[in-house]
């Protein structure tokens, strides 16, 4: 619901909000320019002395205005109309003509009303209201996404668009809230729904002396008023001894007798006027130039956030399945709840939804996070969920267990849980197991015991459908065809082979677009080498012949390198690894790139500790080769034998030589006194503690067994610092890419 509240005004009023933001950013320059033109004021005169000096220089002066920027403007009546002159506040001398900027005047009217009069004020108000809704809902979504207020400044995860949207949003959120709230208030004032508080009538004084006017420099009320407090002084009509000075100050309005110099009938500002002036200042930055610039910079972020938000919405909408006949939860006899991180589980849920609908059931399918408190007609519930990372809930199920505490099932409601995962992971389908146990704890019966699907097996899913249909008394033909991204054909251009001597064949494979011109001018211009866009650490999905299921490998190169590089160990019976190892230069593969933004070194100069084993060195080597700013990188890597499988040895030697790599500690298990990478870490206790104490980020890539051993070693090493692998992980300083 919160996401819809955030998306709706952004989609409906996106262009209008962007225009208001950009015009507001332009207008934010006005206070700073005005402040710059005024310069640094010296000792200022009191209002009496200033007025006296102005009258001597401009005998026809009718009023003096002090602007929020500090500029003093005198207006005098002349033959050609009213003339405006800039005044030196320290002497009262004329500095030259004053002219308002036609550009700023035009943009101000555009910003306030779009040149549409009263109707334009309403439109501008709706834009401000939309921005306010976007800011509040965006802030709440930010807190939910990052896991609470305590993590609001933690590392953002997701695609490039998601991270950009989050990172910019949390920087400008407060400024946008201020602009939107004050802008909505100003719009309500403009269309007459709120008062400025300036509507009260100030009666003309009847107690004026009426005597001969005294010299202005001697009027006590004006002598007592510092120029800093003046806003406007209107002079009496020439030759009329009964007229008075009308004065407006920061505190209120009143009159000054031109004969006695007494203050007459002073009326303090009302509460409403004080509020209006505060909101006006906060919205425009008038008189507070730095605030105006801050708000202007925040406004410039709005178009970026609008575009990235639209891309996020489109990607989510494009990747979500198109469910037919998805009835409301309260009217359904069957509920399907889905927990998914990358939308793959939704494909299976859609197949189940369609099959049950075809069998005559009224089915409601939704994310697990949308679990209702009660389903009035439902008799069966299916929960299909993946497990994220080391046993965590996927994105669409992150609040399911907490919502389940308030769930009140019908007495005859039964459930079944189907978990999706990869058995090579230590916590295979752990979240699905937790969900099954939690549902049992509610007192519901099971349709059947919880089942699991390994590596999105269509065959296992079909078998589960047969068993489930038998228990329901319904024939369920569940045929799931994985939906793959569009693949790109790549040609193998080069390979380096290792590890044959230690029975662990491993190859570094480099691919480019077929027929790419990789020599001479073609190489210089990049002709024919338009690879899909990717970064080091992203994943390439390769679809081997005879299988619809892609296998993923970490990338050791970025697309700007002009080639795609992976490191693959040959697995006996491994369909994809055997296919890749059999390739010769000139042969092709079909592949696609999957972004992996959660495995990045990040920006900054803090040290990096990179730890890997075997082919896990591939992305780490890519990061190091791209370390052109010489960030301190310390690499710990484990192989088998330096004579046969010392992967990237030449590259790492070059990086050590030019300071892209600060330190390299290889460990080999099949040599005399063989050792593993964990032992290298334990031998460097002091160095690792010092690096972590200075803000180091740790990156681990390789097999799951190695990663577990590394976590154990680091927990022991970091215990005296009060840190652990988990504590660093929670703050975004411990990253893993394990398999």
C-alpha positions in Angstrom: 0.0 0.0 0.0 2.8 2.4 0.9 4.5 1.7 -2.4 1.3 2.6 -4.3 0.9 5.8 -2.3 4.5 6.7 -3.3 4.2 5.7 -6.9 0.8 7.2 -7.8 1.6 10.9 -7.5 5.0 10.4 -9.0 3.5 8.8 -12.1 0.5 11.2 -12.4 2.3 14.4 -11.7 5.9 13.5 -12.5 6.4 16.1 -15.3 4.7 18.9 -13.3 6.7 18.1 -10.1 9.9 18.1 -12.2 9.0 21.5 -13.7 8.2 23.0 -10.3 11.5 21.6 -8.9 13.6 23.0 -11.7 12.0 26.4 -11.7 12.4 26.5 -7.9 16.0 25.6 -8.3 16.5 28.5 -10.6 14.7 30.9 -8.3 16.9 29.7 -5.4 19.8 31.6 -7.0 18.0 34.9 -6.5 18.7 35.3 -2.7 22.3 34.4 -3.2 22.7 36.9 -6.1 21.0 39.6 -4.1 23.2 38.9 -1.1 26.3 39.1 -3.3 25.2 42.4 -4.8 24.7 43.9 -1.4 28.1 42.7 -0.2 29.3 42.9 3.4 27.6 45.8 5.1 29.7 48.1 7.3 28.4 50.1 10.2 24.8 50.9 9.4 22.9 54.1 10.2 19.7 54.3 12.3 16.5 54.9 10.3 16.5 58.6 11.1 20.0 59.3 9.9 19.6 57.2 6.8 16.3 58.8 5.9 17.8 62.3 6.4 20.7 61.4 4.1 18.4 60.0 1.5 16.2 63.1 1.5 19.2 65.4 1.0 20.3 63.3 -2.1 16.7 62.6 -3.3 14.4 65.4 -2.3 11.4 63.8 -3.9 11.8 60.4 -2.1 8.4 59.0 -1.1 9.4 55.7 0.6 12.4 53.6 1.5 12.3 49.8 1.4 14.9 47.5 3.0 14.8 44.0 1.3 15.4 40.7 3.0 18.9 40.6 1.4 19.8 43.8 3.2 19.6 46.0 0.1 18.1 49.5 0.7 15.9 51.0 -2.1 14.6 54.5 -2.2 11.6 55.3 -4.4 11.1 58.9 -5.7 8.4 60.5 -7.8 9.7 62.0 -11.1 8.4 63.3 -14.4 8.8 59.8 -16.0 7.2 58.1 -13.0 8.5 56.5 -9.9 12.3 56.0 -9.9 14.1 53.4 -7.8 17.6 54.0 -6.5 20.0 51.8 -4.6 21.1 53.3 -1.3 24.3 52.7 0.6 23.1 51.5 4.1 26.2 52.8 5.8 26.0 56.4 4.5 22.6 56.9 2.8 24.3 57.9 -0.4 22.7 57.0 -3.8 24.5 54.1 -5.5 22.7 54.1 -8.8 19.4 53.0 -10.4 17.7 49.8 -9.1 16.0 47.5 -11.6 14.3 44.2 -10.9 15.4 41.2 -13.0 12.7 40.5 -15.7 14.0 36.9 -15.9 13.5 36.3 -12.2 10.1 38.1 -12.3 9.0 35.8 -15.1 10.2 32.6 -13.5 8.6 33.6 -10.2 5.2 33.9 -11.9 5.8 30.7 -13.7 6.7 28.9 -10.5 3.7 30.3 -8.6 1.0 30.0 -11.2 2.4 28.7 -14.5 1.1 32.0 -15.9 -2.5 30.6 -15.6 -3.8 33.0 -12.9 -5.8 31.6 -10.0 -6.2 28.2 -11.7 -2.4 28.0 -12.0 -2.0 28.6 -8.3 -4.3 25.5 -7.7 -2.1 23.4 -10.1 1.1 24.6 -8.3 -0.5 23.7 -5.0 -1.3 20.2 -6.3 2.3 19.8 -7.4 3.5 20.8 -3.9 1.1 18.4 -2.3 2.3 15.6 -4.6 5.9 16.4 -3.6 4.9 16.3 0.0 3.2 12.9 -0.4 6.2 11.6 -2.3 8.7 12.8 0.3 6.8 11.3 3.3 6.0 8.0 1.6 9.5 7.9 0.2 11.0 8.4 3.7 8.9 5.6 5.1 9.7 3.3 2.3 13.4 4.1 2.8 13.2 3.1 6.5 11.4 -0.1 5.6 13.8 -1.0 2.8 16.9 -0.5 4.9 15.5 -2.3 8.0 14.6 0.5 10.4 15.7 3.9 11.5 18.9 2.7 12.9 20.0 1.6 9.4 18.7 4.5 7.4 22.3 5.5 6.5 23.5 1.9 5.8 24.6 0.6 2.4 21.8 0.5 -0.1 21.2 -2.6 -2.1 19.5 -3.4 -5.4 19.9 -2.4 -9.0 21.8 0.7 -10.1 18.5 2.6 -10.4 17.4 1.5 -6.9 20.6 2.4 -5.3 20.7 5.8 -7.0 17.1 6.5 -6.0 17.8 5.5 -2.4 21.1 7.3 -2.0 19.9 10.6 -3.5 16.6 10.4 -1.6 18.1 10.1 1.8 20.5 13.0 1.1 17.8 15.4 0.0 14.8 14.1 1.9 14.7 16.8 4.7 15.2 19.6 2.2 12.4 18.3 -0.1 10.1 17.9 2.9 10.7 21.5 3.9 10.2 22.8 0.3 7.0 20.7 -0.3 5.4 21.5 3.1 6.1 25.3 2.9 5.2 25.3 -0.8 1.8 23.6 -0.1 1.2 26.3 2.6 2.1 29.1 0.2 -0.3 27.7 -2.4 -3.1 27.6 0.1 -2.4 31.3 0.9 -2.4 32.1 -2.9 -5.8 30.6 -3.5 -7.3 32.2 -0.4 -7.8 29.2 1.8 -5.3 30.5 4.4 -4.7 34.0 5.5 -1.4 35.8 5.6 -2.4 37.4 8.9 -2.0 40.9 7.3 -5.7 41.6 6.9 -6.2 43.5 10.1 -7.0 47.2 9.6 -4.5 49.7 11.1 -6.4 52.9 11.9 -4.9 56.2 10.9 -3.8 58.1 14.0 -6.0 61.0 15.1 -3.5 62.3 17.6 -1.0 63.7 15.2 0.6 66.9 16.4 0.0 68.8 13.2 2.8 71.2 14.1 5.8 72.2 11.9 7.7 69.2 10.8 11.0 68.6 12.7 14.2 67.6 11.0 14.1 63.8 10.2 17.4 63.2 11.8 15.9 64.3 15.2 12.7 62.2 15.2 13.0 60.0 18.3 11.1 57.0 17.1 13.2 56.8 13.9 16.4 57.3 15.9 15.5 54.4 18.2 15.0 52.0 15.2 18.0 50.2 13.8 18.1 49.8 10.1 18.3 46.0 10.4 14.7 46.1 11.8 13.2 48.3 9.1 11.1 46.9 6.2 9.5 50.0 4.8 9.2 53.7 5.6 6.6 55.8 3.7 7.1 59.6 3.9 4.3 62.1 4.7 2.7 63.9 1.8 4.8 67.1 1.1 3.3 70.2 2.6 0.7 68.4 4.8 1.6 68.8 8.5 -1.2 66.5 9.5 0.2 63.5 7.6 2.6 61.1 9.3 5.4 58.6 8.5 4.0 55.0 8.0 6.5 52.5 9.1 6.7 48.7 8.9 9.3 46.8 11.0 10.1 43.2 11.7 7.8 43.5 14.7 4.8 45.3 13.4 3.4 48.5 11.8 2.8 52.0 13.1 3.0 55.7 12.5 5.6 58.4 13.4 4.5 62.0 14.0 6.6 64.2 11.8 6.6 67.0 14.3 7.1 65.3 17.7 8.8 62.1 16.5 6.5 60.0 18.7 5.4 56.5 17.7 1.6 56.5 17.1 -0.7 53.5 17.0 1.9 50.7 16.7 0.3 47.3 16.0 2.5 44.2 16.5 2.5 41.4 13.9 -0.3 38.9 14.4 0.5 35.2 15.0 -0.8 34.4 11.5 1.5 37.0 9.9 4.5 35.7 11.9 3.7 32.1 10.6 3.3 33.3 7.0 6.6 35.2 7.0 8.4 32.2 8.5 7.0 29.9 5.9 7.8 32.4 3.1 11.4 32.7 4.3 11.9 29.0 4.6 10.4 28.3 1.2 12.2 31.1 -0.8 15.4 31.4 1.2 15.0 35.2 1.0 17.4 36.7 3.6 19.0 33.3 4.1 21.0 32.8 1.0 22.6 29.5 2.1 19.2 27.9 2.8 18.0 28.9 -0.7 21.0 27.3 -2.3 20.5 24.1 -0.2 16.9 23.9 -1.3 17.9 24.6 -4.9 20.4 21.8 -4.9 17.8 19.4 -3.4 15.3 20.5 -6.1 17.9 19.6 -8.8 17.7 16.0 -7.5 14.0 15.7 -8.2 14.3 15.0 -12.0 16.9 12.4 -11.3 14.7 10.7 -8.7 11.7 11.0 -11.0 13.4 9.2 -13.9 15.0 6.6 -11.7 11.7 6.0 -9.9 9.9 5.6 -13.2 12.5 3.1 -14.3 12.1 1.2 -11.1 8.3 1.2 -11.4 8.5 0.0 -15.0 11.0 -2.8 -14.2 8.8 -4.0 -11.4 5.7 -3.9 -13.5 7.4 -5.5 -16.5 8.8 -8.4 -14.4 5.7 -9.1 -12.5 3.5 -11.9 -13.9 0.2 -11.2 -15.5 -2.3 -13.0 -13.4 -5.6 -13.8 -14.9 -8.8 -14.1 -12.8 -7.0 -13.1 -9.6 -10.0 -12.7 -7.3 -10.0 -10.7 -4.1 -8.7 -12.3 -0.9 -12.1 -12.2 0.8 -13.8 -14.0 -2.0 -11.2 -16.7 -2.7 -11.4 -20.3 -1.7 -7.6 -20.7 -2.4 -4.8 -18.4 -1.4 -1.3 -18.4 -3.0 1.3 -16.3 -1.2 4.7 -15.7 -2.9 8.1 -14.9 -1.4 10.5 -13.8 -4.1 13.7 -11.7 -4.4 14.2 -11.7 -8.2 10.7 -12.6 -9.4 11.6 -16.2 -10.5 9.3 -17.7 -7.8 6.4 -15.8 -9.3 6.7 -17.8 -12.5 5.9 -21.0 -10.6 3.1 -19.3 -8.6 1.5 -18.2 -11.9 1.5 -21.7 -13.2 -0.1 -23.0 -10.0 -2.6 -20.1 -10.0 -3.7 -20.8 -13.6 -4.0 -24.6 -13.0 -6.1 -24.2 -9.9 -8.3 -21.6 -11.6 -8.8 -24.0 -14.6 -9.8 -26.6 -12.1 -12.7 -24.4 -10.9 -11.2 -22.8 -7.8 -11.4 -19.1 -7.0 -7.8 -18.1 -6.5 -6.2 -15.1 -4.9 -2.4 -14.8 -5.5 -0.3 -12.0 -3.8 3.1 -11.3 -2.1 3.6 -12.9 1.3 3.9 -9.4 2.8 0.3 -8.7 1.9 -1.0 -11.5 4.2 -4.4 -10.4 5.5 -5.7 -10.9 9.0 -8.4 -13.2 7.9 -9.7 -14.9 4.7 -13.4 -15.4 5.1 -13.9 -18.2 2.5 -10.5 -19.7 2.0 -10.0 -23.4 2.7 -6.5 -23.9 1.5 -3.3 -21.8 1.4 -0.2 -22.3 -0.6 3.0 -20.5 0.3 5.7 -20.6 -2.4 8.9 -18.9 -1.2 12.6 -18.6 -2.0 15.3 -18.1 0.6 17.5 -15.0 0.3 21.3 -15.3 1.2 22.1 -17.2 4.3 18.5 -18.2 5.3 16.9 -14.7 5.2 13.4 -13.8 3.9 13.2 -12.6 0.3 12.1 -9.0 -0.4 8.4 -9.8 -0.9 8.2 -11.8 2.3 10.3 -9.7 4.7 7.3 -8.8 6.9 5.4 -12.1 6.6 6.3 -13.6 10.0 5.4 -10.5 11.9 2.1 -10.2 10.1 1.4 -13.9 10.8 1.3 -13.1 14.5 -2.0 -11.2 13.9 -3.4 -13.8 11.4 -6.7 -15.5 12.4 -7.3 -18.6 10.2 -10.6 -20.4 9.7 -10.8 -23.7 11.5 -10.9 -25.6 8.2 -8.0 -23.7 6.5 -5.1 -26.0 5.6 -1.7 -25.0 4.1 1.2 -26.3 2.1 4.7 -24.7 1.8 6.9 -25.1 -1.2 10.4 -23.8 -0.9 12.8 -22.9 -3.7 16.6 -22.8 -3.4 19.9 -24.4 -4.3 21.2 -27.4 -2.4 24.8 -26.2 -2.8 23.9 -23.4 -0.3 24.3 -24.3 3.4 20.9 -22.8 4.3 18.9 -24.5 1.6 15.3 -23.4 1.8 15.8 -22.3 5.5 13.2 -19.5 5.3 10.6 -21.9 3.8 11.2 -24.2 6.8 10.7 -21.3 9.2 7.5 -20.4 7.4 6.2 -24.0 7.6 6.9 -24.2 11.3 5.3 -20.8 12.0 2.1 -21.8 10.1 1.9 -25.1 12.0 2.1 -23.0 15.2 -1.1 -21.2 14.3 -3.0 -24.5 14.6 -3.6 -25.0 10.9 -3.5 -28.5 9.3 -1.1 -29.3 6.4 -2.3 -30.3 3.0 1.0 -32.1 2.8 4.5 -31.8 4.4 6.7 -28.9 3.3 8.5 -29.7 0.0 11.5 -28.1 -1.7 12.5 -27.4 -5.3 16.3 -27.5 -6.1 17.6 -25.0 -8.7 14.1 -24.2 -10.1 13.6 -27.8 -11.3 10.5 -27.9 -13.6 10.4 -31.7 -13.2 10.3 -31.5 -9.4 7.6 -28.8 -9.6 5.5 -31.0 -11.9 5.8 -33.9 -9.5 4.8 -31.7 -6.5 1.7 -30.7 -8.6 0.8 -34.4 -9.1 1.1 -35.1 -5.3 -0.8 -31.9 -4.4 -3.6 -32.6 -6.9 -4.0 -36.1 -5.5 -4.5 -34.7 -2.0 -7.0 -32.1 -3.2 -8.8 -34.5 -5.5 -7.9 -32.3 -8.5 -5.7 -33.1 -11.5 -2.9 -30.5 -11.5 -0.7 -30.4 -14.6 2.0 -27.9 -13.6 4.2 -27.2 -16.6 6.7 -24.4 -15.9 8.9 -23.1 -18.6 11.6 -20.7 -17.2 11.5 -17.2 -18.6 15.0 -16.3 -19.5 16.3 -12.8 -20.3 17.2 -12.2 -23.9 20.6 -13.7 -24.5 23.5 -12.4 -26.5 25.7 -14.5 -28.7 29.4 -14.2 -27.7 32.5 -15.6 -29.3 35.4 -17.1 -27.4 38.5 -15.1 -28.3 41.1 -16.3 -25.9 41.7 -18.8 -23.0 44.3 -19.6 -20.4 44.2 -23.2 -19.0 45.4 -24.3 -15.5 45.2 -27.1 -13.0 45.4 -30.2 -15.2 48.3 -31.5 -13.1 46.3 -31.4 -9.9 43.1 -32.9 -11.4 41.3 -29.6 -11.2 41.1 -28.2 -14.8 40.4 -24.5 -14.6 40.3 -22.0 -17.5 40.1 -18.2 -17.8 37.8 -17.6 -20.8 37.5 -14.4 -22.6 34.6 -13.6 -24.9 33.6 -10.8 -27.3 30.9 -10.1 -29.8 31.1 -12.4 -32.9 33.2 -10.9 -35.6 34.4 -8.0 -33.5 37.2 -6.0 -35.1 39.9 -6.3 -32.5 42.9 -4.9 -34.3 43.9 -1.6 -35.7 41.4 1.2 -36.1 38.5 -1.2 -35.3 39.9 -1.9 -31.8 40.6 1.8 -31.2 37.0 2.8 -32.1 35.4 -0.3 -30.5 33.7 -1.3 -33.7 31.7 -4.5 -33.5 32.4 -4.9 -29.8 29.1 -3.5 -28.3 28.9 -5.9 -25.4 25.9 -5.7 -23.0 26.7 -3.3 -20.2 28.2 -4.9 -17.1 30.6 -4.2 -14.2 33.2 -6.4 -12.5 31.4 -8.6 -10.0 28.2 -8.9 -12.0 27.1 -12.4 -13.1 26.9 -13.8 -16.5 24.2 -16.4 -17.1 25.2 -19.0 -19.7 22.7 -21.4 -21.1 24.4 -24.7 -22.0 23.1 -26.8 -24.9 20.4 -29.2 -23.8 19.3 -27.3 -20.7 16.9 -24.4 -20.2 18.5 -23.5 -16.9 21.3 -21.0 -16.9 24.5 -21.3 -14.9 26.0 -18.2 -13.4 29.6 -17.1 -13.2 31.2 -14.0 -11.7 32.7 -11.5 -14.1 36.4 -10.5 -13.9 35.9 -7.7 -16.4 33.7 -4.7 -17.2 32.1 -4.0 -20.5 34.4 -1.0 -21.0 37.3 -3.6 -21.2 36.0 -4.7 -24.5 35.6 -8.3 -23.5 33.8 -10.6 -21.0 36.1 -12.7 -18.8 35.2 -15.5 -16.5 37.1 -18.2 -14.6 35.6 -21.7 -14.7 36.7 -24.9 -13.0 35.6 -28.1 -14.8 33.2 -30.2 -12.7 32.9 -33.9 -13.6 29.4 -34.3 -15.0 28.8 -30.5 -14.9 26.8 -29.8 -18.0 27.8 -26.1 -18.4 31.4 -26.4 -17.2 32.2 -29.3 -19.5 30.6 -27.4 -22.4 32.7 -24.3 -21.6 36.0 -26.2 -21.2 35.4 -27.9 -24.6 35.2 -24.5 -26.4 37.9 -23.5 -28.8 38.5 -19.9 -30.0 36.0 -18.9 -32.5 33.1 -20.9 -31.0 30.1 -19.2 -29.5 27.9 -19.2 -26.4 24.5 -17.7 -25.6 24.6 -15.6 -22.4 23.0 -12.7 -20.5 24.2 -10.5 -17.8 22.7 -10.3 -14.3 23.6 -7.3 -12.2 25.1 -8.0 -8.8 25.3 -4.6 -7.1 25.6 -6.1 -3.6 29.1 -7.2 -4.4 31.1 -4.0 -5.0 34.1 -2.4 -3.4 32.2 0.9 -3.0 33.7 4.3 -3.2 36.2 6.0 -0.9 39.8 5.4 0.2 39.1 3.0 3.1 41.2 -0.2 2.8 39.9 -3.4 1.2 40.6 -6.9 2.4 39.8 -9.3 -0.4 39.7 -13.0 0.3 39.1 -15.8 -2.1 40.0 -19.4 -3.2 40.1 -21.1 -6.5 38.0 -19.4 -9.2 36.8 -17.0 -6.6 39.8 -14.8 -7.5 38.2 -13.8 -10.8 36.0 -10.8 -9.7 38.6 -9.9 -7.0 41.3 -9.7 -9.7 38.9 -7.6 -11.9 38.4 -5.1 -9.0 42.1 -4.9 -8.4 42.9 -4.3 -12.1 40.4 -1.4 -12.1 41.9 0.1 -9.0 43.5 3.0 -10.8 43.3 5.4 -7.8 45.5 3.0 -5.8 43.1 2.4 -3.0 44.9 0.1 -0.4 43.9 -3.5 -1.3 45.1 -6.6 0.6 44.5 -9.9 -1.2 44.4 -13.3 0.5 43.9 -16.2 -1.9 44.1 -20.0 -1.8 44.9 -22.4 -4.6 46.3 -25.9 -4.9 49.8 -25.7 -6.4 51.7 -22.6 -7.6 53.2 -24.7 -10.5 49.8 -25.6 -12.0 46.9 -23.4 -10.9 48.3 -20.1 -9.8 45.4 -18.1 -11.3 46.1 -14.5 -12.4 49.7 -14.7 -11.1 51.0 -12.4 -13.9 48.2 -9.9 -13.4 48.7 -9.7 -9.6 52.4 -9.2 -10.1 51.8 -6.3 -12.4 49.3 -4.8 -9.9 51.7 -5.1 -7.1 54.3 -3.3 -9.2 52.1 -0.3 -10.0 50.5 -0.1 -6.5 47.0 -1.2 -7.6 47.5 -4.0 -5.1 49.2 -3.2 -1.8 49.7 -6.8 -0.6 49.2 -10.3 -1.9 49.3 -13.4 0.4 48.7 -16.6 -1.7 48.3 -20.0 0.1 48.6 -23.4 -1.6 47.2 -26.6 -0.1 49.1 -29.1 -2.2 52.6 -28.2 -1.4 54.9 -29.1 1.4 53.4 -27.7 4.6 50.3 -26.9 2.6 48.0 -24.2 4.0 44.6 -22.7 3.3 43.6 -19.1 3.1 42.1 -19.1 6.6 45.6 -19.8 8.0 47.0 -16.8 6.1 44.4 -14.7 7.9 45.2 -16.1 11.3 48.9 -15.4 10.6 48.1 -11.7 9.9 46.0 -11.1 13.0 47.5 -7.7 13.9 47.4 -6.4 10.3 43.8 -7.4 9.8 42.7 -5.9 13.1 44.4 -2.6 12.2 42.8 -2.5 8.8 39.3 -3.2 10.2 39.9 -0.6 12.9 40.6 1.9 10.1 37.3 1.2 8.3 38.4 -1.6 6.0 35.7 -3.4 3.9 36.0 -7.2 3.5 35.1 -9.0 0.3 34.9 -12.8 0.1 34.5 -14.8 -3.0 34.7 -18.6 -3.6 33.2 -21.9 -2.4 30.8 -22.0 0.6 33.0 -24.2 2.7 35.9 -21.7 2.3 33.6 -18.8 3.1 32.4 -20.6 6.3 36.0 -21.1 7.4 36.9 -17.5 6.7 34.0 -16.3 8.8 35.1 -18.4 11.7 38.7 -17.2 11.4 37.6 -13.6 11.2 35.2 -13.9 14.2 38.2 -15.1 16.3 40.5 -12.4 14.9 38.0 -9.5 15.4 36.6 -10.5 18.8 39.0 -8.2 20.7 37.7 -5.3 18.6 34.1 -6.2 19.5 33.4 -7.0 15.9 32.5 -10.1 13.9 31.8 -11.0 10.3 28.1 -10.6 11.1 28.5 -7.2 12.7 30.5 -6.0 9.7 27.9 -7.4 7.4 25.1 -5.5 9.1 26.9 -2.2 8.3 27.8 -3.1 4.7 31.5 -3.8 5.4 31.4 -7.6 4.9 30.4 -8.7 1.4 30.2 -12.3 0.1 29.8 -13.9 -3.3 29.8 -17.6 -2.6 28.7 -20.7 -4.3 
